[in-house]
Amino acid sequence: MKGLLENIQTSIESLRAEIINHKVYDVISDLEDLRIFMEYHVYAVWDFMSLLKSLQINLTCTQVPWFPVGTGSTRALINEIVAGEESDVDANGEKKSHFEMYLDAMQQCGADTTQIGRFVETLKATGDFENAYAHSDTPAEARNFVDYTFKIINSGEAHLQASTFTFGREDLIPNMFLTIVNDLNKKFPDQISLFKYYLDRHIEVDGDHHSHLALAMTSALCGDSESKWKAAEAATIESLKKRIELWDGAYHRIKASKA
């Protein structure tokens, strides 16, 4: 199965490079630029949690009466990842999800959380994505990104959810962006420290330990099925294209704000 994993990694190499070297990072030079970027990125942080929970629902028993679902190894993998993402330790030592930590970072930085707040609250109250998008005036690129994530979620196919989670969402933060944030943190420590902590924590947890767990989970779910591996590859490629579109949206918004 190692060779099948490597096939996906090879097929998405150019798309990953395009994301890591995206032009949006070149235009982030001050706090206002970073705020705009975060207002787009937060949608990916939020729906990442939904993708993760869909995997937990598929791979474990979340109902009563309880019955064993799948294998103990896949249950252990997903439960460990969920625990780390849904109840990590923030900069103050409090237990929070990575989404809540991101919102705290946005508020400290001065980014507008009204839009994502309205989206989440409207969706929670109505269950209607179109209503939530309209009420919050969600950017088109963020809508398309979230819509694709929920297309994968609603497919009910654990191997597609796992591959998108593993290859499409993990380990995509470039060193260039980290350097930008570190430089801004030196100038504005009272406004960037929580975002820097979020990124450092994301890299420490998601980019290392969780990425290995996710690879193992994807491999186990695709198994020896050639059709599952091909479908997983196609889903991953599309998810990366949606990420590029999201970054394009942030880029054009930042450029417009500078004009």
C-alpha positions as CSV (number, residue, x, y, z in Angstrom):
1,M,0.0,0.0,0.0
2,K,3.0,2.3,0.4
3,G,3.3,2.5,-3.3
4,L,-0.4,3.5,-3.7
5,L,0.1,6.3,-1.1
6,E,3.1,7.5,-3.1
7,N,1.1,7.5,-6.3
8,I,-1.3,10.0,-4.8
9,Q,1.6,12.1,-3.3
10,T,3.2,12.2,-6.8
11,S,0.0,13.1,-8.6
12,I,-0.7,16.1,-6.3
13,E,2.8,17.4,-6.0
14,S,2.4,20.2,-8.5
15,L,-0.9,21.4,-6.9
16,R,0.7,21.3,-3.4
17,A,3.6,23.3,-4.7
18,E,1.1,25.8,-6.2
19,I,-0.5,26.2,-2.8
20,I,2.8,26.5,-0.9
21,N,4.1,29.0,-3.3
22,H,0.9,30.9,-3.8
23,K,1.0,34.6,-4.6
24,V,-1.2,35.5,-1.7
25,Y,1.8,35.2,0.6
26,D,3.7,37.8,-1.4
27,V,1.1,40.5,-0.7
28,I,0.8,39.9,3.1
29,S,2.9,42.7,4.4
30,D,1.0,44.3,7.3
31,L,-1.7,43.6,9.8
32,E,-4.6,44.6,7.5
33,D,-3.4,42.1,4.9
34,L,-3.2,39.3,7.5
35,R,-6.7,40.2,8.7
36,I,-8.2,39.7,5.3
37,F,-6.3,36.4,4.8
38,M,-7.7,35.1,8.1
39,E,-11.2,36.1,7.2
40,Y,-11.0,33.7,4.2
41,H,-8.9,31.0,5.9
42,V,-11.3,30.7,8.9
43,Y,-13.8,28.9,6.7
44,A,-11.2,26.2,6.0
45,V,-10.5,25.9,9.7
46,W,-14.2,25.5,10.4
47,D,-15.1,22.9,7.8
48,F,-12.0,21.0,8.6
49,M,-13.7,20.1,11.9
50,S,-16.8,19.0,10.1
51,L,-14.7,16.7,7.8
52,L,-13.0,15.3,10.9
53,K,-16.3,14.6,12.7
54,S,-17.7,12.9,9.6
55,L,-14.8,10.5,9.7
56,Q,-15.4,9.8,13.4
57,I,-19.1,9.2,12.7
58,N,-18.2,6.7,9.9
59,L,-15.4,4.9,11.7
60,T,-16.7,4.7,15.3
61,C,-20.0,4.1,17.0
62,T,-21.5,7.5,18.0
63,Q,-25.0,6.1,18.9
64,V,-26.5,4.1,21.7
65,P,-26.8,1.2,22.1
66,W,-23.2,0.9,21.3
67,F,-21.8,-1.7,18.9
68,P,-18.3,-2.1,17.6
69,V,-17.7,-0.4,14.2
70,G,-14.8,-1.1,11.9
71,T,-11.4,-2.0,13.3
72,G,-9.9,-1.1,16.6
73,S,-6.9,0.5,14.8
74,T,-9.0,2.9,12.7
75,R,-11.1,3.8,15.8
76,A,-7.9,4.6,17.7
77,L,-6.5,6.7,14.9
78,I,-9.6,8.9,14.4
79,N,-10.3,9.2,18.1
80,E,-6.8,10.4,18.8
81,I,-7.0,13.0,16.0
82,V,-10.4,14.2,17.2
83,A,-9.2,14.7,20.7
84,G,-6.2,16.8,19.5
85,E,-8.3,18.9,17.2
86,E,-11.4,19.3,19.2
87,S,-9.9,19.8,22.7
88,D,-6.3,21.1,22.3
89,V,-4.6,23.4,24.8
90,D,-4.6,27.1,23.8
91,A,-2.0,29.7,24.7
92,N,-3.5,30.2,28.1
93,G,-3.6,26.5,29.0
94,E,-7.4,26.2,28.4
95,K,-8.9,23.3,26.4
96,K,-10.3,24.5,23.1
97,S,-10.9,23.3,19.6
98,H,-8.6,24.6,16.9
99,F,-11.5,26.6,15.4
100,E,-12.1,28.4,18.7
101,M,-8.4,29.1,19.0
102,Y,-8.4,30.6,15.5
103,L,-11.3,32.8,16.4
104,D,-9.4,34.1,19.4
105,A,-6.4,34.8,17.2
106,M,-8.7,36.7,14.8
107,Q,-10.1,38.8,17.5
108,Q,-6.7,39.6,19.0
109,C,-5.4,40.6,15.5
110,G,-8.4,42.8,14.8
111,A,-9.8,40.6,12.0
112,D,-13.6,40.7,11.5
113,T,-15.3,37.6,13.0
114,T,-18.8,38.9,12.3
115,Q,-19.0,37.1,8.9
116,I,-18.0,33.7,10.1
117,G,-20.0,34.1,13.3
118,R,-23.2,34.9,11.3
119,F,-22.5,31.9,9.0
120,V,-22.1,29.4,11.8
121,E,-25.0,30.7,13.9
122,T,-27.4,30.8,10.9
123,L,-26.3,27.3,9.8
124,K,-26.7,26.1,13.4
125,A,-30.2,27.5,13.6
126,T,-31.5,26.6,10.1
127,G,-29.3,23.8,8.7
128,D,-29.5,25.7,5.4
129,F,-26.2,26.5,3.8
130,E,-27.5,28.9,1.2
131,N,-29.3,30.9,3.9
132,A,-26.2,30.9,6.0
133,Y,-24.0,32.1,3.0
134,A,-26.5,34.8,2.1
135,H,-27.0,36.1,5.7
136,S,-23.3,36.3,6.3
137,D,-22.3,37.5,2.8
138,T,-19.7,34.7,2.6
139,P,-17.2,35.2,-0.2
140,A,-17.8,33.0,-3.3
141,E,-14.5,31.3,-3.0
142,A,-15.2,30.3,0.6
143,R,-18.7,29.1,-0.4
144,N,-17.2,26.8,-3.1
145,F,-14.6,25.5,-0.7
146,V,-17.1,24.6,2.0
147,D,-19.6,23.2,-0.6
148,Y,-16.9,20.8,-1.9
149,T,-16.0,19.7,1.6
150,F,-19.6,18.9,2.4
151,K,-20.0,17.1,-1.0
152,I,-17.3,14.7,0.3
153,I,-18.9,14.6,3.8
154,N,-22.3,13.8,2.3
155,S,-20.9,11.1,0.1
156,G,-20.7,9.0,3.2
157,E,-17.5,7.4,1.8
158,A,-14.9,7.1,4.5
159,H,-12.0,6.6,2.1
160,L,-12.9,9.9,0.3
161,Q,-13.2,11.7,3.5
162,A,-9.9,10.3,4.8
163,S,-8.0,11.1,1.6
164,T,-9.3,14.7,1.5
165,F,-8.5,15.1,5.1
166,T,-5.0,13.6,4.8
167,F,-3.7,15.0,1.5
168,G,-5.9,18.1,1.0
169,R,-5.8,19.7,4.4
170,E,-2.6,18.8,6.3
171,D,0.9,20.1,6.0
172,L,0.2,23.0,3.6
173,I,1.6,25.9,5.6
174,P,4.8,27.2,3.8
175,N,7.9,28.5,5.6
176,M,7.5,31.8,3.8
177,F,4.2,32.4,5.6
178,L,5.6,31.4,8.9
179,T,8.4,33.9,8.4
180,I,5.9,36.7,7.6
181,V,3.9,35.9,10.8
182,N,7.1,35.7,12.9
183,D,8.2,39.1,11.6
184,L,4.8,40.7,12.2
185,N,4.8,39.1,15.7
186,K,8.0,40.9,16.5
187,K,6.4,44.2,15.5
188,F,3.0,43.6,17.0
189,P,3.3,40.9,19.7
190,D,0.0,42.0,21.4
191,Q,-1.9,41.4,18.2
192,I,-0.2,38.4,16.6
193,S,0.9,36.2,19.4
194,L,-2.3,34.0,19.4
195,F,-2.1,33.4,15.7
196,K,1.6,32.5,15.9
197,Y,0.7,30.1,18.7
198,Y,-2.1,28.6,16.6
199,L,0.3,28.1,13.6
200,D,3.1,26.6,15.9
201,R,0.6,24.3,17.5
202,H,-0.9,23.3,14.1
203,I,2.5,22.4,12.8
204,E,3.5,20.5,16.0
205,V,0.3,18.5,16.2
206,D,-1.2,18.3,12.7
207,G,2.0,18.5,10.6
208,D,3.8,15.7,12.4
209,H,2.0,13.2,14.5
210,H,-1.5,13.6,13.1
211,S,-0.3,13.4,9.5
212,H,1.2,10.0,10.2
213,L,-2.0,8.8,11.8
214,A,-4.0,10.2,8.8
215,L,-1.8,8.4,6.3
216,A,-2.3,5.1,8.1
217,M,-6.0,5.7,8.3
218,T,-6.3,6.4,4.6
219,S,-4.2,3.4,3.7
220,A,-6.4,1.2,5.9
221,L,-9.6,2.5,4.4
222,C,-8.6,2.2,0.7
223,G,-6.9,-1.2,1.3
224,D,-6.3,-3.2,-1.8
225,S,-9.1,-1.6,-3.8
226,E,-7.9,0.0,-6.9
227,S,-11.2,1.9,-7.4
228,K,-11.0,3.4,-3.9
229,W,-7.5,4.6,-4.5
230,K,-8.4,6.2,-7.8
231,A,-11.5,7.8,-6.2
232,A,-9.4,9.0,-3.3
233,E,-6.8,10.6,-5.7
234,A,-9.6,12.4,-7.7
235,A,-11.2,13.8,-4.5
236,T,-7.8,14.9,-3.2
237,I,-6.9,16.7,-6.5
238,E,-10.3,18.6,-6.5
239,S,-9.9,19.6,-2.8
240,L,-6.5,21.1,-3.6
241,K,-7.9,23.0,-6.5
242,K,-10.6,24.4,-4.2
243,R,-7.9,25.5,-1.7
244,I,-6.1,27.4,-4.6
245,E,-9.4,29.1,-5.4
246,L,-9.8,30.1,-1.8
247,W,-6.3,31.6,-1.7
248,D,-7.0,33.4,-5.0
249,G,-10.0,35.0,-3.4
250,A,-8.0,36.2,-0.5
251,Y,-5.3,37.5,-2.8
252,H,-7.7,39.5,-5.0
253,R,-9.3,41.0,-1.9
254,I,-6.0,42.0,-0.4
255,K,-4.9,43.5,-3.7
256,A,-8.2,45.5,-4.0
257,S,-7.7,46.8,-0.5
258,K,-4.3,48.2,-1.4
259,A,-5.5,49.8,-4.6
